[in-house]
Amino acid sequence: MTPDHPRIRIDVHGNGGTSEECLEEIRKALLSSPRRLPTKYLYDDQGSALFEHICQLPEYYQTRTERQILAKSADEIVAHTRARELVELGSGAATKTRLLLNAMARANQLHRYIPFDVSEGIVRRVAQELIQEYESLEVYGVVGDFLTHLEHIPPGGRRLVAFLGGTIGNLQPEEAQAFLRSVHQEMAPGDFFLLGVQLITDTGRLEAAYNDRAGVTAAFNQNILRVMRAVAGADFHPEQFAHVARYNARQHRIEMSLRSLRDQDVRLTELDLTIHFARGEEILTEISTKYNRHHVEALLQSAGFVPVAWHTDPEHLHGLALARKP
Ligand SMILES: C[S@@+](CC[C@H](N)C(=O)[O-])C[C@H]1O[C@@H](n2cnc3c(N)ncnc32)[C@H](O)[C@@H]1O
């Protein structure tokens, strides 16, 4: 807990990703076949800033499309849920969140915002911004991993839990199912869940969104290797790994990787491990699964939710599913 301001409380869990458990997770991911790195490590302070930049790129249609849907449907969502508190998982810069907070304020229902993110810097910044923007709003930030620390969400009043930006697509299918079940378990009966998903569209548009001309997504991807220096004492040289993002049509997902540009050994002192990367070998850093409405509603139902509304844009690029815990 930090006494930044009487209306702010921030709890930090998981030791900033440097615990033994996290190091073991990194070891397992790097030694798996194909090699991987856990996606959450893309988001240190620098990675979060780069992601904010990505959200403004012309190729990255996802953010502006979700904003457009929220601008149209936030009042209806708030009226439907009658929520007094907004919990947001993977809240990031909470830019689009303002549309929901504004709708709650208009309905005289805005009491508390609970951002939950792995990136401590951004949770602190957003908390400071929001108490300036919303008179009497309380912010209870939770810094942690939403796959393991959900039980640290404080109990409270009638709630809307939001998971926006298509972040669910970053989870492997079995992880996404288990995650939705845990979210459901943490919610009270009668609470609502708002899930933002990216919908299946043409490959050209999808691949362009992850291969922007300005190279910001490439820098975002390579940043994970800098994070590995700090977290695992790894002597990765990011310029020796190229950004790769391509659409896997069979699994409806973008796969983002780093491809070794030469034969090289990387030492990870915190893991007491040396890994040989052959030229051309890839490390998978992120998947981003695209859905259709049927798939999303089936996922929600299998976690125990009842889908109650579906909002989309005219081109059906993005969906917002509202569901209730009965
Ligand atoms: C794709 S961004 C979306 C950000 C924002 N919700 C939006 O729609 O623009 C994913 C967010 O989830 C956070 N995140 C990723 N993995 C996480 C994890 N395992 N636990 C908690 N937060 C995580 C990142 O720090 C980042 O802010």
The ligand as a Gaussian input file, in Angstrom:
#p B3LYP/6-31G(d) Opt

LIG

0 1
 C       -2.828000      -5.461000     -25.189000
 S       -2.537000      -4.427000     -23.792000
 C       -4.156000      -3.714000     -23.551000
 C       -4.137000      -2.461000     -22.739000
 C       -5.501000      -1.752000     -22.604000
 N       -6.448000      -2.595000     -21.874000
 C       -6.055000      -1.433000     -23.957000
 O       -7.115000      -1.942000     -24.303000
 O       -5.427000      -0.633000     -24.679000
 C       -2.419000      -5.618000     -22.497000
 C       -2.319000      -5.050000     -21.087000
 O       -2.368000      -6.127000     -20.164000
 C       -1.247000      -6.081000     -19.285000
 N       -0.860000      -7.476000     -19.029000
 C       -0.345000      -8.372000     -19.922000
 N       -0.183000      -9.566000     -19.340000
 C       -0.597000      -9.423000     -18.050000
 C       -0.685000     -10.319000     -16.956000
 N       -0.318000     -11.609000     -17.076000
 N       -1.177000      -9.842000     -15.789000
 C       -1.559000      -8.537000     -15.659000
 N       -1.499000      -7.648000     -16.676000
 C       -1.026000      -8.100000     -17.859000
 C       -0.182000      -5.287000     -20.000000
 O        0.706000      -4.654000     -19.096000
 C       -1.034000      -4.288000     -20.807000
 O       -1.304000      -3.132000     -20.080000

